[in-house]
Amino acid sequence: MAEWPLPTSERADMGIVDRLAHLQLEARRLGCAIRLRNVCSEVWELVELAGLDDVLPADD
């Protein structure tokens, strides 16, 4: 398992969700997966709004 924190200085926007979706796609191509941990509510709301909560799973 590897961990990379999202920069906290960035404002939560759809750009972050887009980057996460692209990273998940690349990870799956390599036989891996991304799982979000300690995701802030603003980012998670955007993930849900984009309909990607099943593609970008989060730990509770």
C-alpha positions in Angstrom: 0.0 0.0 0.0 1.2 3.5 -0.8 -0.3 6.8 0.4 -0.2 10.3 -1.2 -2.0 13.2 0.5 -3.9 15.6 -1.6 -2.5 19.1 -1.3 -4.6 21.0 1.3 -3.8 24.4 -0.2 -5.9 23.6 -3.2 -9.6 24.5 -3.2 -11.9 21.6 -3.6 -13.2 21.6 -7.2 -14.0 19.3 -10.0 -10.4 19.4 -11.1 -9.4 17.3 -8.1 -12.1 14.8 -8.9 -11.0 14.7 -12.5 -7.4 14.0 -11.4 -8.5 11.3 -9.0 -10.6 9.6 -11.7 -7.7 9.6 -14.1 -5.4 8.2 -11.4 -7.9 5.5 -10.7 -8.1 4.6 -14.4 -4.3 4.4 -14.6 -4.1 2.4 -11.4 -6.6 -0.1 -12.7 -4.7 -0.5 -16.0 -1.7 -1.5 -13.8 -3.8 -4.0 -11.8 -4.0 -1.7 -8.7 -6.7 0.6 -7.3 -7.0 3.8 -5.4 -9.0 4.1 -2.2 -9.6 7.4 -0.6 -8.9 7.8 3.1 -9.7 10.7 5.4 -11.3 12.6 2.5 -12.7 16.0 3.4 -16.5 16.4 3.0 -16.1 19.0 0.2 -14.1 16.6 -2.0 -16.4 13.7 -1.2 -19.5 15.8 -2.1 -17.9 16.5 -5.5 -17.1 12.8 -6.0 -20.7 12.0 -5.3 -22.0 14.9 -7.5 -19.9 13.5 -10.4 -21.4 10.0 -9.8 -17.9 8.6 -9.1 -18.5 7.3 -5.6 -18.5 3.7 -6.9 -15.3 4.3 -8.9 -13.5 6.2 -6.1 -14.3 4.2 -3.0 -13.6 5.8 0.4 -12.8 4.2 3.7 -15.3 5.2 6.4 
